[in-house]
Amino acid sequence: MTIPQQSTTAPTRKPAILWAVGLAGIAVLLGSLSIAVSVGAVAIPLGTVWGILINKIAPHTVLMDWSDGRESIVWNIRFPRAILASFVGAGLAMVGASLQAVTRNPLADPHLLGISAGGAFGAILALLHTGLFIGLLTVPLLAFLGALGASLLVLAVSQFASATSADRLILAGVAVSFIVMSAANVLIFLGDPRATHTVVFWMLGGLGLAQWDQLIYPATVLAGCGAYLWLKSGTLNAMTVGDETATTLGIPVARFRLTVFFVGALITGVMVAFSGIIGFVGLMIPHIVRLMVGGDYRRLLPISALCGAVFLVWADIIARTIMAPDDMPIGIVTGLIGGLFFVWLLRQRIK
């Protein structure tokens, strides 16, 4: 049965405006990536940044008037870091938007629902206890399993406590998040004291470990899972109306909700494995995007991905420059901005 695409959305915007928003978002993202690579403890001109990039893609097409040190900073450190920031921001924004649909809760977010905490638990388990038994895939795999386990635990707690309302589901997620983080702290306590400093990265969030050869994992997961969510835009639209209406449209509500949690856990787990816990991106970005393009998930998901990428790139710029030459954990920046946004959102709901 065909699912209505516009049943719960704001009036359709003109296609030209939507295309303009999308193209503007791509342009802003490219500009943000350029600035992110340029600024830092060692400032590098934008012309040099683009010259290095062009020379890497097409060798010997640009006169090399920069030092090897600057080329190493741009290509080996800042470019992979900025790209990872865009991947993580896009992924978390899409997960947040999807969870808000299947839970019918505007406060749904992988951080608040405990999914990020589960991913961190899996990453810490791999780093301190199991070791990299399958190589570089170990941390992303265990982070995904941890995120998936936390998602299933949230659903189980909500069923056990008869937490059927949207607000109670968030409370169940917060409770699970505390439980999982307590378990993660136990792992840290039992781990080798000489190695525990490495897990601070996952507790506070950071992008400083980004490497070119590891970007394939978040890129692949984001492309595959993001495409799935976008193809299910019509179903997500229907889920925002309510379970009863979605069921009458032939949607297997329980199975689809579980699938979205699974996909969300996969995206969040892999992102957490490379960036640590970064909260509130999935909460803020979809709300801001709805003000621009409405609630139709065919538009909401891709624009949320763009805006999430831009937001996290700039959050990383702030984290790298506010205390230069030291890096502030990016989770502190997003937590501060997201906390203020959360308070504003609560106030809007009360009115």
ABEGO torsion letter per residue (X at the ends): XBBBAAAABBBBBBAAAAAAAAAAAAAAAAAAAAAAAABEABBBBAAAAAAAAAAAABBGABBBABBAAAAAAAAAAAAAAAAAAAAAAAAAAAAAAAAAAAAGBAABBAAAAGAAAAAAAAAAAAAAAAEBAAEAAAAAAAAAAAAAAAAAAAAAAAAAAGBABAAAAAAAAAAAAAAAAAAAAAAAAABBAAAAAAAAAAAAEBAAABBAAAAAAAAAAAAAAAAAAAAAAAAAAAAAAEAAAAAAAGBBAAAAAAAAAAAAAAAAAAAAAAAEBBBGAAAAAAAAAAAAAEABAAAAAAAAAAAAAAAAAAAAAAAAAAAOABBBBAAAAAAAAAAAAAAAAAAAAAX
